[in-house]
């Protein structure tokens, strides 16, 4: 029988009321687990079609969940394990084939059926109360993961044999940040690893905070991260169904309406004080009337909210009668003014997860106290249970992920906006030069740890460098304000082109043109280290012999004269410097370096953000780059040799619209740059001191020769 089509949305009567068989126990438990109404019955009707080829996947993923009454809901999450136990026992035909008589086979099957029924009864005995769902929640966390192939340190998923459906449920009230990226990639990995499905569902249950621009940016970020969900939905798609479930929990005595003020409710929940309206103080009819009044948005209705009837003395305060529904007259982005009240995330999520077929809900440790509440609500409703998988949140030192704190930087104009390269938003870190593959590798290396901690950025940047270096073309760039002219005798009078690989280890990247010239620019810091009579190397060209270093009255270097020695041994020189020809076609560039936005590794609750905001977290340097840098386009990653890696934020147009490059850290304590730059300076004084020592040694040698 085609269960995937015959049972869609239907109440199902199993058997003819005679003695139950093993097949009946297996079928009933599976149907209950899938959320199908099962009304009593047992018997011979199903013995012929319930066999080893039973379409469990069809039941688990294709049958529409329906609300189950108190008795039918008793199977709950553990009914599935009861079914598995029964399935493990030999069916009558199999036992007979194994050598048992038909009588003995029938006896074995009946015994297995009784055992399965007993396990199902034990599993469902407390359904609808405050204790049994809580026990189910605790047991769901104690399950051992199934043996499965790993990627990085992620464990296998229990129950993956029946299919895996994961979901990422962002709220469209802000921009995605690196904390969200871990959730996205963990969910994506499991869905793809097991050949399952990835759902992206916008949790649009609070119209006061949601905006279309946030939803659009989230979808754009998913594209940037290379994530392709199998389905995109909204919680608002299910508002009508969620309202029906709300009415059901009121009728079943699991929820009540309350008009306690917000702050007072918070205090009472903290102290474990029940509301005067807590059941059984009010009846279902009164609560249903008040619920409908709330939905109408009337002045009387907006006073009320729907609360779950749980346990106000629970040690977990999240399980002390949480709010399930509250009034909000703000028009919704998708439903307009149709609704005047909306479900909370805590109520909507366990419902929609079950409706949409989610099998494993990945939740960070910040939800740990709310996870039992999730399972309790599913038990109250009798919907198909969903496994909860916990993992630690991704945090970094000197970084805040708080939307409120990040918004402070935006409002005070300390950053460009939410895509500022100093921000931990997805858009921000990608502008900084973060590579998606590096993010994925870093997250996979964190594994399944549930221990929260603040990661060091240098570990991530070191992984990022491995992705950047193989594709970063090499260029030369000279500080514009500190450049020094070098005149080279023996060099071509007019610029002369020669070919150089764009990457020293990747010939597939092709070649670029560099130009020899009789006058070139070198770094001022390099010039300060030159000693007359010393041979140095102009990288990619050859050696020159320094004739003189000219200075003005103040001691500032004004120029260097040298003689070309192309046949010199480049391995024998101590100084190797970058250079660019003094010719038309050079490229003006802005080099931007960034620091952390805050000066404290981890902000405390009482810390004022303004006390720890870094005063100068962005510094720009103007540079001249070789003519080949005109080929650099937006989003390219390159290396300015001896300065570091950069991401191109905007390509060169003209001097007024220069090449804009953002420095990409490489994970080293000191900057890769051997040159003085705004935030990562290697002391010029140290270079000059070294030059002075060599000059003194040269002078002493000359005096000795004399």
C-alpha positions as semicolon CSV with decimal commas, in nm:
position;residue;x (nm);y (nm);z (nm)
1;X;0,000;0,000;0,000
2;X;0,137;0,347;-0,088
3;X;0,145;0,502;0,259
4;X;0,307;0,821;0,133
5;X;-0,010;0,907;-0,060
6;X;-0,287;0,713;0,112
7;X;-0,226;0,852;0,460
8;X;-0,159;1,219;0,385
9;X;-0,353;1,427;0,635
10;X;-0,585;1,139;0,730
11;X;-0,692;0,979;1,056
12;X;-0,601;0,611;1,033
13;X;-0,772;0,309;1,189
14;X;-0,537;0,014;1,221
15;X;-0,668;-0,342;1,239
16;X;-1,005;-0,489;1,324
17;X;-0,988;-0,482;1,702
18;X;-0,859;-0,837;1,752
19;X;-0,539;-0,929;1,936
20;X;-0,241;-0,711;1,843
21;X;0,048;-0,848;1,642
22;X;0,412;-0,741;1,623
23;X;0,337;-0,571;1,293
24;X;0,057;-0,368;1,450
25;X;0,288;-0,247;1,727
26;X;0,557;-0,147;1,480
27;X;0,312;0,029;1,250
28;X;0,129;0,212;1,525
29;X;0,451;0,333;1,687
30;X;0,588;0,452;1,352
31;X;0,268;0,635;1,264
32;X;0,252;0,801;1,604
33;X;0,616;0,906;1,571
34;X;0,532;1,058;1,233
35;X;0,244;1,256;1,386
36;X;-0,045;1,058;1,226
37;X;-0,368;1,014;1,420
38;X;-0,393;0,653;1,529
39;X;-0,729;0,541;1,667
40;X;-0,700;0,208;1,849
41;X;-0,732;-0,116;1,661
42;X;-0,505;-0,408;1,591
43;X;-0,511;-0,715;1,384
44;X;-0,482;-0,933;1,088
45;X;-0,535;-0,671;0,823
46;X;-0,172;-0,555;0,836
47;X;0,012;-0,884;0,870
48;X;0,037;-0,921;0,493
49;X;0,178;-0,573;0,418
50;X;0,397;-0,502;0,721
51;X;0,732;-0,654;0,635
52;X;1,102;-0,576;0,610
53;X;1,035;-0,352;0,312
54;X;0,804;-0,128;0,515
55;X;0,852;0,231;0,386
56;X;0,976;0,395;0,707
57;X;1,121;0,691;0,518
58;X;0,781;0,762;0,364
59;X;0,614;0,762;0,706
60;X;0,884;0,976;0,866
61;X;0,916;1,241;0,596
62;X;0,611;1,241;0,369
63;X;0,313;1,197;0,600
64;X;0,176;1,533;0,717
65;X;0,192;1,567;1,097
66;X;-0,145;1,610;1,266
67;X;-0,220;1,703;1,625
68;X;-0,269;1,398;1,838
69;X;-0,508;1,372;2,131
70;X;-0,390;1,283;2,480
71;X;-0,420;0,907;2,439
72;X;-0,280;0,893;2,087
73;X;0,013;1,112;2,184
74;X;0,139;0,873;2,449
75;X;0,391;0,711;2,217
76;X;0,592;1,034;2,186
77;X;0,960;1,025;2,113
78;X;1,019;0,687;2,279
79;X;0,753;0,514;2,069
80;X;1,000;0,509;1,785
81;X;1,247;0,316;2,001
82;X;0,968;0,077;2,097
83;X;0,902;0,023;1,727
84;X;1,270;-0,043;1,670
85;X;1,270;-0,301;1,949
86;X;0,972;-0,474;1,796
87;X;1,127;-0,459;1,451
88;X;1,433;-0,636;1,585
89;X;1,221;-0,933;1,695
90;X;1,148;-1,204;1,435
91;X;0,818;-1,175;1,248
92;X;0,601;-1,490;1,221
93;X;0,704;-1,582;0,866
94;X;1,073;-1,512;0,933
95;X;1,065;-1,720;1,251
96;X;0,895;-2,005;1,070
97;X;1,161;-1,995;0,802
98;X;1,421;-2,007;1,076
99;X;1,300;-2,348;1,189
100;X;1,021;-2,266;1,437
101;X;0,675;-2,416;1,402
102;X;0,394;-2,177;1,308
103;X;0,258;-2,206;1,660
104;X;0,594;-2,118;1,812
105;X;0,642;-1,840;1,559
106;X;0,303;-1,693;1,645
107;X;0,389;-1,712;2,016
108;X;0,721;-1,532;1,955
109;X;0,549;-1,262;1,752
110;X;0,284;-1,205;2,020
111;X;0,555;-1,183;2,284
112;X;0,740;-0,921;2,078
113;X;0,417;-0,728;2,029
114;X;0,346;-0,721;2,402
115;X;0,699;-0,604;2,472
116;X;0,669;-0,324;2,213
117;X;0,328;-0,221;2,349
118;X;0,465;-0,215;2,703
119;X;0,758;0,004;2,598
120;X;0,523;0,237;2,414
121;X;0,297;0,259;2,721
122;X;0,592;0,338;2,945
123;X;0,710;0,600;2,698
124;X;0,369;0,766;2,679
125;X;0,255;0,725;3,038
126;X;0,316;1,084;3,137
127;X;0,227;1,256;2,811
128;X;0,055;1,587;2,865
129;X;0,209;1,644;3,208
130;X;0,504;1,852;3,313
131;X;0,728;1,561;3,407
132;X;0,733;1,315;3,116
133;X;0,825;1,563;2,841
134;X;1,098;1,691;3,067
135;X;1,228;1,338;3,108
136;X;1,216;1,296;2,730
137;X;1,414;1,617;2,694
138;X;1,678;1,491;2,937
139;X;1,703;1,155;2,764
140;X;1,737;1,322;2,423
141;X;2,059;1,483;2,545
142;X;2,199;1,158;2,681
143;X;2,172;0,966;2,353
144;X;2,503;0,846;2,219
145;X;2,581;0,956;1,865
146;X;2,566;0,694;1,594
147;X;2,881;0,562;1,440
148;X;2,924;0,752;1,116
149;X;3,205;0,890;0,902
150;X;3,341;1,219;1,029
151;X;3,453;1,540;0,871
152;X;3,688;1,734;1,091
153;X;3,571;1,649;1,440
154;X;3,197;1,640;1,385
155;X;3,027;1,322;1,511
156;X;2,774;1,112;1,328
157;X;2,402;1,172;1,382
158;X;2,182;0,924;1,562
159;X;1,885;0,826;1,350
160;X;2,044;0,932;1,022
161;X;1,938;0,603;0,861
162;X;1,581;0,732;0,828
163;X;1,696;1,051;0,658
164;X;1,833;1,384;0,774
165;X;1,664;1,723;0,744
166;X;1,833;2,021;0,912
167;X;1,733;2,385;0,928
168;X;1,883;2,729;0,977
169;X;1,617;2,964;1,124
170;X;1,744;3,326;1,116
171;X;1,534;3,613;1,246
172;X;1,513;3,891;0,981
173;X;1,596;4,157;1,238
174;X;1,964;4,209;1,168
175;X;2,267;4,104;0,967
176;X;2,429;3,763;0,985
177;X;2,756;3,747;1,180
178;X;3,030;3,488;1,221
179;X;2,836;3,323;1,504
180;X;2,558;3,245;1,257
181;X;2,812;3,111;1,008
182;X;2,893;2,819;1,236
183;X;2,524;2,725;1,258
184;X;2,489;2,757;0,881
185;X;2,790;2,541;0,804
186;X;2,718;2,271;1,062
187;X;2,360;2,236;0,934
188;X;2,479;2,236;0,573
189;X;2,746;1,978;0,640
190;X;2,511;1,728;0,801
191;X;2,243;1,771;0,534
192;X;2,491;1,715;0,252
193;X;2,691;1,445;0,429
194;X;2,384;1,226;0,472
195;X;2,222;1,317;0,140
196;X;1,943;1,497;0,322
197;X;1,787;1,840;0,299
198;X;1,876;2,184;0,431
199;X;1,592;2,422;0,512
200;X;1,626;2,796;0,565
201;X;1,330;2,932;0,757
202;X;1,288;3,297;0,847
203;X;1,159;3,323;1,202
204;X;0,935;3,622;1,134
205;X;0,737;3,615;1,459
206;X;0,820;3,968;1,578
207;X;0,709;4,230;1,323
208;X;0,836;4,511;1,547
209;X;1,199;4,424;1,466
210;X;1,185;4,279;1,116
211;X;1,273;4,456;0,791
212;X;1,286;4,347;0,428
213;X;1,646;4,464;0,395
214;X;1,755;4,215;0,662
215;X;1,590;3,923;0,486
216;X;1,745;4,028;0,154
217;X;2,090;4,061;0,311
218;X;2,061;3,717;0,473
219;X;1,978;3,557;0,138
220;X;2,271;3,743;-0,022
221;X;2,502;3,625;0,256
222;X;2,399;3,265;0,200
223;X;2,494;3,301;-0,167
224;X;2,829;3,454;-0,066
225;X;2,889;3,159;0,168
226;X;2,811;2,911;-0,108
227;X;2,504;2,776;0,073
228;X;2,213;2,653;-0,140
229;X;1,914;2,556;0,074
230;X;1,668;2,297;-0,054
231;X;1,377;2,507;0,069
232;X;1,325;2,861;0,196
233;X;1,020;2,923;0,412
234;X;0,880;3,154;0,679
235;X;0,726;3,080;1,016
236;X;0,444;3,309;0,900
237;X;0,354;3,043;0,641
238;X;0,219;2,844;0,934
239;X;0,052;3,111;1,150
240;X;-0,297;2,966;1,101
241;X;-0,179;2,617;1,199
242;X;0,011;2,752;1,501
243;X;-0,306;2,929;1,619
244;X;-0,493;2,598;1,594
245;X;-0,225;2,433;1,805
246;X;-0,253;2,715;2,060
247;X;-0,626;2,655;2,094
248;X;-0,557;2,283;2,130
249;X;-0,312;2,324;2,419
250;X;-0,567;2,547;2,593
251;X;-0,841;2,286;2,548
252;X;-0,608;2,010;2,669
253;X;-0,520;2,202;2,985
254;X;-0,161;2,281;2,893
255;X;-0,186;2,660;2,865
256;X;-0,371;2,957;3,013
257;X;-0,417;3,328;2,949
258;X;-0,242;3,575;3,178
259;X;-0,250;3,954;3,215
260;X;0,046;3,996;3,449
261;X;0,263;4,297;3,356
262;X;0,589;4,212;3,178
263;X;0,829;4,322;3,452
264;X;0,617;4,166;3,724
265;X;0,598;3,841;3,529
266;X;0,975;3,841;3,495
267;X;1,012;3,885;3,871
268;X;0,756;3,616;3,953
269;X;0,915;3,366;3,716
270;X;1,253;3,436;3,872
271;X;1,114;3,374;4,220
272;X;0,891;3,083;4,119
273;X;0,564;3,260;4,204
274;X;0,266;3,135;4,000
275;X;0,019;3,371;3,835
276;X;-0,327;3,405;3,983
277;X;-0,457;3,275;3,648
278;X;-0,247;2,958;3,650
279;X;-0,445;2,640;3,603
280;X;-0,671;2,525;3,755
281;X;-0,769;2,878;3,856
282;X;-0,932;2,930;3,515
283;X;-1,111;2,689;3,286
284;X;-1,052;2,613;2,919
285;X;-1,361;2,800;2,800
286;X;-1,253;3,122;2,973
287;X;-0,900;3,092;2,840
288;X;-1,020;3,025;2,485
289;X;-1,240;3,334;2,499
290;X;-0,950;3,546;2,622
291;X;-0,723;3,398;2,355
292;X;-0,968;3,497;2,081
293;X;-0,994;3,842;2,238
294;X;-0,616;3,875;2,220
295;X;-0,618;3,769;1,856
296;X;-0,873;4,042;1,779
297;X;-0,634;4,312;1,897
298;X;-0,901;4,483;2,110
299;X;-0,800;4,708;2,403
300;X;-0,903;4,427;2,636
301;X;-0,728;4,161;2,430
302;X;-0,387;4,329;2,419
303;X;-0,364;4,297;2,798
304;X;-0,340;3,920;2,772
305;X;-0,079;3,668;2,667
306;X;-0,082;3,290;2,643
307;X;0,146;3,101;2,884
308;X;0,236;2,734;2,900
309;X;0,119;2,543;3,207
310;X;0,447;2,387;3,318
311;X;0,615;2,395;3,658
312;X;0,682;2,724;3,838
313;X;0,917;2,550;4,082
314;X;1,134;2,405;3,805
315;X;1,504;2,465;3,865
316;X;1,526;2,564;3,500
317;X;1,359;2,904;3,493
318;X;1,296;2,873;3,119
319;X;1,040;2,605;3,205
320;X;0,847;2,826;3,446
321;X;0,534;2,886;3,238
322;X;0,692;3,063;2,938
323;X;0,490;3,293;2,712
324;X;0,363;3,121;2,397
325;X;0,161;3,398;2,230
326;X;0,150;3,777;2,275
327;X;-0,032;4,072;2,123
328;X;0,141;4,296;1,869
329;X;-0,048;4,538;1,645
330;X;0,252;4,615;1,422
331;X;0,176;4,521;1,058
332;X;0,367;4,216;0,946
333;X;0,594;4,228;0,639
334;X;0,421;3,931;0,476
335;X;0,076;3,909;0,634
336;X;0,007;4,278;0,682
337;X;-0,262;4,347;0,943
338;X;-0,424;4,006;0,922
339;X;-0,294;3,908;1,265
340;X;-0,285;4,115;1,585
341;X;-0,095;3,860;1,793
342;X;0,201;3,634;1,718
343;X;0,358;3,318;1,859
344;X;0,690;3,339;2,038
345;X;0,991;3,167;1,885
346;X;0,984;2,911;2,167
347;X;0,631;2,806;2,074
348;X;0,652;2,831;1,697
349;X;0,988;2,659;1,647
350;X;0,904;2,311;1,783
351;X;0,578;2,315;1,586
352;X;0,722;2,427;1,253
353;X;1,028;2,203;1,288
354;X;0,791;1,907;1,310
355;X;0,561;2,027;1,032
356;X;0,845;2,090;0,788
357;X;1,006;1,752;0,849
358;X;1,316;1,860;1,042
359;X;1,484;1,556;1,195
360;X;1,777;1,716;1,378
361;X;1,766;2,067;1,526
362;X;2,117;2,209;1,569
363;X;2,116;2,456;1,858
364;X;2,404;2,640;2,026
365;X;2,470;2,610;2,397
366;X;2,298;2,944;2,461
367;X;1,971;2,751;2,408
368;X;2,062;2,480;2,659
369;X;1,811;2,592;2,922
370;X;1,542;2,629;2,657
371;X;1,595;2,288;2,499
372;X;1,386;2,103;2,763
373;X;1,109;2,357;2,698
374;X;1,128;2,270;2,326
375;X;1,072;1,901;2,397
376;X;0,800;1,970;2,656
377;X;0,603;2,172;2,402
378;X;0,634;1,900;2,141
379;X;0,510;1,650;2,398
380;X;0,214;1,871;2,489
381;X;0,116;1,902;2,124
382;X;0,178;1,540;2,037
383;X;0,375;1,632;1,726
384;X;0,659;1,428;1,581
385;X;0,960;1,481;1,808
386;X;1,281;1,632;1,672
387;X;1,628;1,544;1,795
388;X;1,824;1,832;1,945
389;X;2,196;1,848;1,867
390;X;2,397;2,093;2,077
391;X;2,719;2,266;1,979
392;X;2,919;2,559;2,113
393;X;2,879;2,910;1,983
394;X;3,161;3,067;1,782
395;X;3,307;3,366;1,967
396;X;3,631;3,559;1,919
397;X;3,838;3,771;2,154
398;X;3,822;4,151;2,114
399;X;3,495;4,102;1,927
400;X;3,132;4,163;2,016
401;X;2,845;3,994;1,835
402;X;2,577;4,191;2,019
403;X;2,349;4,371;1,773
404;X;2,294;4,645;2,029
405;X;2,667;4,707;2,076
406;X;2,745;4,688;1,706
407;X;2,465;4,934;1,641
408;X;2,637;5,175;1,883
409;X;2,939;5,187;1,651
410;X;2,711;5,250;1,353
411;X;2,510;5,524;1,523
412;X;2,825;5,700;1,645
413;X;2,972;5,682;1,294
414;X;3,281;5,497;1,412
415;X;3,237;5,255;1,122
416;X;3,111;5,280;0,763
417;X;2,809;5,064;0,831
418;X;2,716;4,702;0,896
419;X;2,952;4,584;0,621
420;X;3,253;4,763;0,767
421;X;3,561;4,536;0,741
422;X;3,613;4,568;1,118
423;X;3,265;4,427;1,188
424;X;3,209;4,054;1,260
425;X;2,913;4,047;1,020
426;X;2,937;3,812;0,722
427;X;2,957;4,110;0,488
428;X;3,224;4,270;0,707
429;X;3,457;3,971;0,736
430;X;3,430;3,893;0,365
431;X;3,530;4,253;0,286
432;X;3,825;4,209;0,520
433;X;3,948;3,920;0,309
434;X;3,811;3,619;0,494
435;X;3,787;3,317;0,263
436;X;3,475;3,101;0,286
437;X;3,677;2,779;0,266
438;X;3,892;2,898;0,557
439;X;3,578;2,964;0,764
440;X;3,450;2,617;0,685
441;X;3,781;2,453;0,775
442;X;3,810;2,650;1,098
443;X;3,456;2,556;1,204
444;X;3,503;2,189;1,119
445;X;3,821;2,186;1,329
446;X;3,621;2,306;1,631
447;X;3,429;1,979;1,613
448;X;3,137;1,894;1,839
449;X;3,270;2,065;2,150
450;X;3,000;2,204;2,375
451;X;3,244;2,413;2,572
452;X;3,204;2,781;2,505
453;X;3,516;2,990;2,470
454;X;3,658;3,287;2,288
455;X;3,879;3,191;1,996
456;X;4,198;3,372;1,907
457;X;4,187;3,548;1,572
458;X;4,547;3,457;1,486
459;X;4,455;3,088;1,462
460;X;4,184;3,166;1,212
461;X;4,402;3,406;1,009
462;X;4,672;3,139;0,983
463;X;4,416;2,903;0,825
464;X;4,289;3,184;0,605
465;X;4,642;3,249;0,478
466;X;4,657;2,892;0,344
467;X;4,359;2,974;0,124
468;X;4,483;3,318;0,023
469;X;4,847;3,250;-0,061
470;X;4,800;3,008;-0,355
471;X;4,577;3,253;-0,543
472;X;4,734;3,584;-0,445
473;X;4,917;3,747;-0,738
474;X;5,240;3,923;-0,640
475;X;5,295;4,296;-0,692
476;X;5,527;4,572;-0,572
477;X;5,402;4,880;-0,391
478;X;5,605;5,171;-0,249
479;X;5,492;5,414;0,021
480;X;5,412;5,738;-0,164
481;X;5,502;5,975;0,119
482;X;5,833;5,809;0,205
483;X;5,957;5,697;-0,137
484;X;6,313;5,780;-0,243
485;X;6,440;5,810;-0,600
486;X;6,729;5,589;-0,709
487;X;6,927;5,677;-1,022
488;X;7,087;5,371;-1,182
489;X;7,370;5,407;-1,429
490;X;7,386;5,131;-1,687
491;X;7,007;5,082;-1,685
492;X;6,792;5,142;-1,996
493;X;6,737;5,512;-2,067
494;X;6,375;5,436;-2,161
495;X;6,157;5,188;-1,969
496;X;6,215;4,836;-2,095
497;X;5,959;4,559;-2,037
498;X;6,036;4,207;-1,922
499;X;5,811;3,918;-1,813
500;X;5,774;3,791;-1,457
501;X;5,542;3,517;-1,322
502;X;5,236;3,655;-1,145
503;X;5,286;3,388;-0,879
504;X;5,624;3,225;-0,808
505;X;5,467;2,881;-0,743
506;X;5,171;2,882;-0,978
507;X;5,260;2,903;-1,345
508;X;4,891;2,872;-1,440
509;X;4,838;3,230;-1,323
510;X;5,044;3,354;-1,614
511;X;5,296;3,637;-1,638
512;X;5,297;4,014;-1,599
513;X;5,512;4,288;-1,747
514;X;5,763;4,474;-1,531
515;X;5,976;4,765;-1,653
516;X;6,348;4,833;-1,606
517;X;6,434;5,202;-1,591
518;X;6,725;5,432;-1,514
519;X;6,524;5,596;-1,236
520;X;6,318;5,392;-0,990
521;X;6,144;5,446;-0,659
522;X;6,247;5,253;-0,346
523;X;6,116;5,256;0,011
524;X;6,254;5,530;0,232
525;X;6,320;5,276;0,507
526;X;6,523;5,065;0,267
527;X;6,719;5,369;0,151
528;X;6,802;5,451;0,515
529;X;6,976;5,114;0,542
530;X;7,192;5,154;0,227
531;X;7,568;5,183;0,273
532;X;7,783;5,330;-0,007
533;X;7,991;5,057;-0,166
534;X;7,739;4,788;-0,069
535;X;7,569;4,570;-0,327
536;X;7,192;4,523;-0,292
537;X;6,928;4,336;-0,488
538;X;6,634;4,492;-0,670
539;X;6,391;4,201;-0,653
540;X;6,298;4,035;-0,986
541;X;6,562;4,243;-1,170
542;X;6,915;4,206;-1,034
543;X;7,188;4,369;-0,827
544;X;7,306;4,727;-0,809
545;X;7,607;4,877;-0,635
546;X;7,521;5,174;-0,411
547;X;7,742;5,469;-0,497
548;X;7,603;5,731;-0,261
549;X;7,310;5,814;-0,032
550;X;7,232;6,187;-0,049
551;X;7,076;6,373;0,245
552;X;6,958;6,727;0,311
553;X;7,068;6,951;0,599
554;X;6,815;6,787;0,830
555;X;6,948;6,440;0,752
556;X;6,651;6,333;0,539
557;X;6,745;6,118;0,243
558;X;6,688;6,296;-0,086
559;X;6,821;6,038;-0,332
560;X;7,039;5,737;-0,400
561;X;7,279;5,679;-0,688
562;X;7,378;5,329;-0,795
563;X;7,536;5,129;-1,075
564;X;7,365;4,829;-1,235
565;X;7,533;4,491;-1,186
566;X;7,284;4,245;-1,338
567;X;7,535;3,964;-1,324
568;X;7,574;3,994;-0,948
569;X;7,483;3,705;-0,718
570;X;7,141;3,783;-0,567
571;X;7,193;3,519;-0,300
572;X;7,496;3,696;-0,158
573;X;7,326;4,028;-0,078
574;X;7,181;4,114;0,261
575;X;6,933;4,373;0,138
576;X;6,661;4,285;-0,110
577;X;6,413;4,559;-0,180
578;X;6,103;4,627;-0,383
579;X;6,099;4,902;-0,643
580;X;5,881;5,052;-0,912
581;X;5,989;5,243;-1,223
582;X;5,946;5,619;-1,232
583;X;5,729;5,624;-1,543
584;X;5,375;5,701;-1,659
585;X;5,125;5,425;-1,582
586;X;5,208;5,364;-1,218
587;X;4,902;5,295;-1,001
588;X;4,797;5,504;-0,703
589;X;4,667;5,290;-0,417
590;X;4,521;5,331;-0,069
591;X;4,634;5,063;0,175
592;X;4,400;5,018;0,471
593;X;4,497;4,839;0,791
594;X;4,255;4,757;1,072
595;X;4,267;4,700;1,444
596;X;4,013;4,549;1,682
597;X;3,714;4,770;1,757
598;X;3,741;4,707;2,131
599;X;4,047;4,702;2,357
600;X;3,926;4,435;2,601
601;X;3,937;4,066;2,515
602;X;3,586;4,004;2,650
603;X;3,341;4,269;2,760
604;X;3,158;4,209;3,086
605;X;2,792;4,282;3,143
606;X;2,875;4,597;3,341
607;X;3,138;4,726;3,096
608;X;3,052;5,043;2,908
609;X;3,130;5,006;2,541
610;X;3,252;5,364;2,507
611;X;3,522;5,293;2,767
612;X;3,671;5,015;2,557
613;X;3,624;5,141;2,202
614;X;3,959;5,152;2,018
615;X;4,026;5,519;1,934
616;X;4,210;5,457;1,604
617;X;4,115;5,122;1,458
618;X;4,170;5,211;1,091
619;X;4,477;5,366;0,929
620;X;4,534;5,438;0,559
621;X;4,862;5,463;0,369
622;X;4,900;5,604;0,018
623;X;5,121;5,394;-0,209
624;X;5,245;5,373;-0,569
625;X;5,218;5,033;-0,734
626;X;5,375;4,896;-1,049
627;X;5,181;4,939;-1,378
628;X;5,070;4,573;-1,376
629;X;4,849;4,652;-1,073
630;X;4,595;4,801;-1,316
631;X;4,477;4,444;-1,370
632;X;4,362;4,410;-1,008
633;X;3,984;4,408;-0,988
634;X;3,726;4,411;-0,711
635;X;3,744;4,126;-0,459
636;X;4,082;3,999;-0,588
637;X;4,329;3,891;-0,321
638;X;4,691;3,986;-0,383
639;X;5,023;4,016;-0,207
640;X;5,220;4,337;-0,202
641;X;5,558;4,183;-0,142
642;X;5,713;4,267;0,195
643;X;5,387;4,439;0,298
644;X;5,141;4,153;0,321
645;X;4,819;4,020;0,173
646;X;4,537;4,246;0,062
647;X;4,186;4,223;-0,072
648;X;4,085;4,466;-0,344
649;X;3,780;4,664;-0,231
650;X;3,771;4,879;-0,545
651;X;3,979;4,878;-0,863
652;X;4,197;5,164;-0,988
653;X;4,026;5,420;-1,212
654;X;4,246;5,727;-1,187
655;X;4,444;5,919;-0,927
656;X;4,125;6,061;-0,777
657;X;3,973;5,711;-0,764
658;X;4,267;5,497;-0,655
659;X;4,306;5,126;-0,604
660;X;4,167;5,048;-0,256
661;X;4,329;4,755;-0,077
662;X;4,236;4,608;0,264
663;X;4,513;4,436;0,456
664;X;4,447;4,068;0,539
665;X;4,621;3,948;0,858
666;X;4,822;3,630;0,823
667;X;4,812;3,502;1,180
668;X;5,159;3,611;1,285
669;X;5,209;3,807;1,606
670;X;5,403;4,063;1,406
671;X;5,280;4,185;1,074
672;X;5,419;4,018;0,766
673;X;5,527;4,359;0,646
674;X;5,894;4,443;0,690
675;X;5,804;4,805;0,634
676;X;5,663;5,072;0,865
677;X;5,289;5,103;0,818
678;X;5,014;5,265;1,015
679;X;4,928;4,990;1,263
680;X;5,207;4,737;1,212
681;X;5,531;4,928;1,225
682;X;5,874;4,777;1,224
683;X;6,089;5,049;1,367
684;X;6,259;5,277;1,120
685;X;6,507;5,355;1,394
686;X;6,610;4,989;1,405
687;X;6,681;4,993;1,032
688;X;6,883;5,313;1,063
689;X;7,075;5,176;1,358
690;X;7,166;4,868;1,155
691;X;7,278;5,089;0,868
692;X;7,488;5,303;1,103
693;X;7,666;4,992;1,232
694;X;7,748;4,880;0,880
695;X;7,864;5,232;0,785
696;X;8,094;5,242;1,088
697;X;8,236;4,901;0,997
698;X;8,293;5,012;0,637
699;X;8,466;5,331;0,757
700;X;8,691;5,135;0,995
701;X;8,782;4,896;0,716
702;X;8,867;5,185;0,484
703;X;9,080;5,349;0,754
704;X;9,267;5,025;0,813
705;X;9,339;4,988;0,445
706;X;9,477;5,340;0,437
